[in-house]
Amino acid sequence: MRLKGRHWLMLWLLLFLCVLVAITTRQTAGFRTARGLRDLQEERLSMEARRADLERRIRAGSSRQVLVPMVQRSLGLHEPADSEFVLFALPSATPGGR
């Protein structure tokens, strides 16, 4: 059986349609991936901002201005005066001895 002109035309049109469908599918997948990537980048920026805020709050909460009044109130401790410091001298190590 020989293919006539209209059959060749139908075959080429079908091939052209398949190529267009493949291109459209690939572009749709690319757009979907780009959207997902953009969403992940926005989420990352949001998380980095939250992390910076939490680190700032940790630094502020662990400062002496916050901890000293809290310890004085809850544990009844106080800051030592100069006369309350005791310095211990370590004996110097002798060479070759123990």
Stockholm file with secondary structure:
# STOCKHOLM 1.0

chainA/1-98         MRLKGRHWLMLWLLLFLCVLVAITTRQTAGFRTARGLRDLQEERLSMEARRADLERRIRAGSSRQVLVPMVQRSLGLHEPADSEFVLFALPSATPGGR
#=GR chainA/1-98 SS CCCCHHHHHHHHHHHHHHHHHHHHHHHHHHHHHHHHHHHHHHHHHHHHHHHHHHHHHHHHHTSHHHHHHHHHHHHCCCCCCGGGCCCCCCCCCCTTCC
#=GC SS_cons        CCCCHHHHHHHHHHHHHHHHHHHHHHHHHHHHHHHHHHHHHHHHHHHHHHHHHHHHHHHHHTSHHHHHHHHHHHHCCCCCCGGGCCCCCCCCCCTTCC
//
